[in-house]
């Protein structure tokens, strides 16, 4: 297996264990329920499409030999090239798919891994003097990613630890070296434009923020989605590689490593209980919550990431789009027209936290220009902090239904600013609950 690339192989193996756990959990519902004609089979095919997409993304950098071996192993139940069922899926259903997946990670399978020997211990006192400072900083960072009091940390304390310690130098700040925005004009709920200027009056595009791997790989994803809900997303080879690059950069960030350690102690979600030991395991959960496709109008036409970070259009209205980077890029292109501020506002632009609620119109290639009456964005924050914070609230925060309209509301203060993370859940039959929407607003 080593010749096939240990990195890709390890990720793929972790994902298959994750998929097996989801299928095992869903198996009773396929056995006990009275099936409406073809419903179980259609549901299993929908799960297999998502599984296939994740395998392709996770294994984008795998060798041709490993990809071929995976395709051959799956072929009896699923053709990974055409995303169509194999001959054994309809008759064998969940047991047939489980048999194939378990065989792939069992001894003799294409993704089997022999137990690893115990690692050798290193005597840190023998580190070369010139490397001592770098080693010390690395140790401090590791400690900050998994501090001694993490078991007792509330969500609020965890979010502030990430902001003040782990992500301190990773976000942009208000001012000449960073950004500034215009909140002089109050917007109207009827969509009329009350502001002739754009939201962002200043942006330093030479700031190191724009050269970070997480920022660059995030931006590469933004044009991979169809805006109109009801259009099934198709993923090409380049987009698979872009997704793999983004997940690699995201999981390497200190805030996501901290989020993983915090969720190990605080999440009650089943995905964070079993086989949740490594960052690869966490990567699978993050992908499942944010990127696994689900149905809004048609099967596999949406995902949490597309809704929250990219934005969608449904019934002539804009939904989602709570990310300031996507907003800035679209405004710079001339596609977004800022209509003014609305709702509660962050009153102190002089601090390190800048939350804004705005109305805007967003043009595309059709004759109509759709509007959104209010959207909130935490301007300047890093991609990794935002995804970590929303994921922690979704998997380890308030229970679904604790807030308005069935949402989960997580109230907290960030550097003295009262805020709230609001999460909405999308329930699917196979696999864990997905993120329907999640965003930060003034509390």
N, C-alpha and C positions, 0 to 999 in steps of 0.2 A: 504493500500500500504506500510506502514512503515515496516511491517513484511517482506517485500520482499527485503529490502535493499535500502535505500534512495539514496545512491551514484550511483549504477547501474541504478536505475529507472530514476534518473534525467538526466543521460547521454543519455539513450535510448530515453527519451521524447524529449530532445533537438535534437537528430539526426532525429527523425520522423518529427518534424517541418521543419527541413532542407530539408529532402526528399520531403515533401509536397510542399515546395516553388519551388524546382527544377522541379517537375512534373507540377505545375501550370504554370510555365514559358514556359515549353516545349509543353503544351497542344495545343496551336494554330497551331504549325507545324504539329501535327498529324491530325488536322481537316482541314487545308487549302491545304496541298500538295496533288497532285495526287500520290497515292501510287503505287509503283512498287510492284508486287505480293509478299505479305508477308513481305515487308521491314519494315513497321511500327511495326508489331508484333515482328519481330526479334530484332529491336532496343529496344523495351520495355522489352523484355526478357533479353537483355544484361544489361539494367539499373537495372532490378530486381536482377540479379546475384550480381552486385556490392552492391546494397542495402542490400541484404541478407548477404553478407560477412561482411559489416560494422556492421549490427545488431549483428552478431555473435561475432565480435571482441569487440564491445562496451559492449555487455552483457555477456562477458566471465565469469565475477564474479557474475552475477545475480543468484538468487536462482532458483532451479528447477521449483518451482511453477510459477515464473514470465516467465521463458523461455517457459514453456508449454502454458501459457496464450497467449503469443505473437504468438507462432506457431499456436494455434487454431484460433486466430483472423485473421491471414494471410491466412489460409488454402484455403479459396474460390478462392484466386487469385494467391497464391504462396506457395509451399511446402518448408519451410525453411530447412527441414532435407535433402531433395534430390536435392534442387535447381532446381525444375521443376515447370512449370506453373500450377496453379489451374484451375478448370473447367470454371471459370467465366472470366479469363483474356482475352482470345482470342476474345470473343464476346463483353465484356465490355470495354476492352482496358484501356486507361488512366483514364476515369471517374470511372471505377470499382475499380482500384487500389487506387485512391484518396479517394473514399468512405470508403474503409477499413482502410486506414491510418488515416483519419480524425476521424473515429469512435474509434480508439484505444486511441486517446488523448482527446476525448470528454468525458463529464460526463458519467460515467458508463463503460467507456473503461478501458482496462487493464493498461494503462499508464496515466490515468487522474490524475491531481493534483488540489486539491482545492486551492483557493487563500490563500496565507500565511498572517498571521497577521503582522502588523508593528513591526519590532524588537525594543526591549527596548534599550534606550540610556544608555551608560556607562559613569560614571563620572571618567575620567582618573586621576583626582587629588587624587582619593582615592586608587590608586594602591599601593600595599605594597612596601615599600622602597626597599626591596631586589630584587623586580622584575622591578624596575623603569628603570634600564639600559637596560635590555633585551627588555622592551617595547619601549624604545626610539629608539633602533637599528631597531626594527621591523617597527616603524613609518617612520624612515629614508629610509628603504628599500621600503616601500610602496610608499613614495614620489618619489623615484628614478624610480620606475616602471611606474609612471604616473606623470612626472614633470610638473610644471606650464606652461612651454613654449612648450609643446609637439605639440600644434596646428601649431606652426611656424617652427618646426624642419624639416629641409631637410632630405632626406634619408641619406646623408653623415653624417650629425650631429647625426642622430639617431644611425647609425652603430658605430660611435666613442663613443657615450654615452654608448652603450651596452658593447663595448670592454673595455673601460677605467673604468667604474663605476660598472656595473652589473656583468660582467663576468671576472673581473680583476684577481680573485683568482681561476678561474675555468679552465683555459687552461694551457698547459705545455709550458715550455720555453727552449730555446737553452742553452746548458751548461751541466755541470757535473751532476746536479740534474735532468735534463730533457732529452733532446735528442740531437743528432748531425747527420748530413747527409753529404754524399759525393757528391760534384758537381765538382769534378776535371776533369772528362772526358766528353767531348761533344759527344752526341749521333748522330747517322746517320739516315736519313729519310728512308733508305732502310731496316731498321730493324737489321742491323749487330751490334753485341755486341762490344762496345768499352770500357767496364768497367768490370773488373774482380771482383770488390767488390759490396756488396749490397748498396742500397741507404742509409739505416739507419746504421750508424757506431756505434751508441750508443742509448740505450733506457732504461730509468729507470722505470722498471715495478713495482717498489715499490712506485712510486709516487701516492699521493692520487687521482690523476686524474682517475686512473684505477679502483678505488673503488667507484666512484660516481654512483648513480642510473642511471643517463642518459647514462653514458658510458657502464655500465654492461648490461642494458636492450637493448641498441643499438646493442652491439656485439651479443646478443642472437638472433637478427633478421637476421643476415648476412647469415646464412646457410639455410634460409627458401625459397630460390628462385632457380629456374631453370635458368642456365646461358644462354642457347640457346634460342634466340628469336623465337617465333613460338610454344613454348611449354606452354600450358595453366597451370597456377599456381593452385595447389590444396593446401588448407589450412586445417590442422588438428587441433584438440582441443588444443594441446600443443602450437602450433603456434598462435592460437587466444589469448591464455592467455599471451604469450610473447608480442604480439602487444598491448594488453590492459595495461600491465605493462609499456611498453615503452611510450605510450601516456600519462599515468598518471605521469610518471617521467618528461617527456618533458613539459607538461602543468604546472607542479608545479615550473618550473624554472623561476627565475626573468626575464631573457631575453625574454621568450615567453610571460610573462604577459605584459612586455613593448611593445612587437611587437603587441599584441592585442590592447592595448590602442593607439598606433601610427596609426595602420590601421583604427581604428574607425574614425580618422580625415582625413586620406590621401588616402584611397583606393576608387576607383570608381567601383570596382568589385561588381556586384549585391549581391554576397554572403556576402559581408561585409556591406551591407546597411540594409537589412531586417532581423529581428530576430538575430541580432548580438550584444547581450547584455552581455553575460557571457562567461567565459572561456570554458564552454561546447560547446557554439555556435562556438567559435574559433576552438576548437578541431575538430568539424565537417568539417570546411573549410580546415584546415590543412590536415585532412585525405583525403578529396575530391581532393585536389591539388596533394598530394604526393602519396597516397596509393590506391586510387580507380583504379581498373584495367582498361586498355584500349587495343586497338588493335595496334600492330605494323605489325605483319604478320597474326596472328589469333586473334579472339576475346579473350580479357582478358589474353593476354600473356605477358603483361608488365605493368609497372607503373613508375612514376617519381622517387620514392625512389629507386626502383630496379636499374634503369638506372644510377642515379647520385651517389648513395652511395654504391651500391653493384657491379655494372658492368655487362655488357651483352656481348653476342657474336652473331654477325649477319654476314652471308655470309663470314665466316672464319676470321672475324676481331673483335677486342675488341672495344666496344663502352662504353661511360660513364666512371664510376669509377673515381670519383674526390675526394674521401674521404681518408685522410691519415691513419685513423685507419684501414680501410679495406685493404689498400695497405700494411701497416706494418704487419698485421696478415698473409696475403698471402705470403709476402716475408719471414717472419719468418718460415713458413711451408715449404718453398722451392718451392712454386708454381709460384711465380713471380721472374723473372730475370730482374734486372735493367740494361738497355742498355745505360744509360748515359743521361745527361741533354740536352734539346733542347729548341729552341725559346728564348723569353725574360726571364730574370731571375731577381729575387729580389737580389739586390747587397749588402744588408746590413744584414748579419746574426747576428749581435750584438744587434739588436733591438728586440722588442717583436712581430714582424710580420715576418713570414717566409713562403713565397710563392715560390713554386718550380714547374717547368715544366719538365717532364721527359718522356722518351720512355721506354717501358718495354714489355717483353713477359710474357704470363700467361698460364701456362699448366693446363690441366684438365684431365679427364679420357679417352679422345680420343687420337689417335696417333699424331695429329697435335698440335703444340704449336702456339697459335695465339698471335699477337702483337698489340700494340697500339703505333703509331708514336709520339703522344704527349698527355699528360694529366696534368692538373694543380691541385695542392692541396695546401690548406692553412694548413701547418703542425703545430700541437700543439693546434689548436683552439678546443673548445668544440663542441660536437654534437649540443647542444642547440643553441649556437651562430650561427653556420653555417646554421641550418635549419631556425632560426629566420631571419637571414640576407637574405637568398635566397627567403624566403616566402614574406618578405617585398618588395623586389625588384620585385618579380613576380606580387604581388597584388597591390602594391602602387608605383611602380617605372616607368621607361620609357615605352612608348607605344610599343606594338608589331609592328615590322617593322621599328623601329627607327635605328636599327643596320644592320650589314651585314647578308645576307642570311635570311632575315625576322626576325631576332632576336630582342630582346629589350636589349639595352646596357645602363648600369648604371655606370657612371664613378665617382670615389670618391677617397679620400686619407684616408688611415688608418695609423695613427701615422707617417704621412709624406710620406708613400709609395703610389705611384699612382697605382690604381687598377681599375678593372671593373668587375661587375657582369653581365654575359650574360645569358639571359633567352630565351628559345624556348617554344612555346605554342603548345599544342595538343588539337585541337578542336573536341568535341564530340557533338552529337545531343541532348542528354538529360543530363542536368547538366552543371556546369560551365567548363571553359577551364582547362585542366590538365597541369602539368609540363612535357614537353617532355624532356627537359634538362635544367640545371641551374648550373653555376659554376663561380668561381672567377679566374681571370687571371691578369697578370701584365698589367697595363693600359698604 
